[in-house]
Amino acid sequence: MAGLDQNEKKRRVAAAALAYVPDGCIVGVGTGSTANCFIDALASHQARIRGAVASSEASEARLRAAGIPVFDLNDTGELAVYVDGADEATRDRELVKGGGGALTREKIVAAASARFVCVIDDSKIVARLGRFPLPVEVIPLARSQIARALGALGGHPVWREGFVTDNGNVILDVHGLDIADPVALETELNQITGVVTNGLFARRPADLLLVGGDDGVLQI
Ligand code: 5RP
């Protein structure tokens, strides 16, 4: 029998995340197709929550279209929970994120949340991070010099041409990095002048990984 398709796994895992959203809270909401499934699931339970903080303009628009009030993070204090997808994840709950280019705001909202629930389908699980090119958000003026610095670290940076982040910056997608120590690399990349942030979520990994597969939703 054929297994579930990836979109169905995303829908199911996103719906499972509702169980981790406390009643009456303001929930942090990520970006991407799995986060969109979560917004759709949240829409039919919106009476349970006060509203949401969005990690991108795209998610904010989708939340508002669903009738969910959207708050500025500066006005909310700490959030109880942040729900977002990822491009890849290890069983230690370390992540690569930013395929949708929202990594900086995602990292900010995750940092402001007591619990980060990451929702992925089972194709995203890896033994070691680095299969997915690592997104790095950079100040436009510094793009070429940062690309040289990333090359010196053994990476092959590719400018995501034509893409501008919600913060007005650009993205370098770094291929071929050997991510043996995600915490050390996350720290090192953020020291390069002009880097806004990088897509490694290792210093603050997910607290709970929900993985959608053919047999249901696995918790890690
Ligand atoms: C956006 C992200 C997303 O969480 C990541 O790209 C996964 O997206 P999707 O749920 O569409 O597979 O980090 O910046």
Residues whose N, C-alpha, C, O or C-beta is under 5 A from the ligand:
A	BS01	5RP	T31 G32 S33 T34 A35 G85 A86 D87 K97 G98 G99 G100 G101 A102 L103
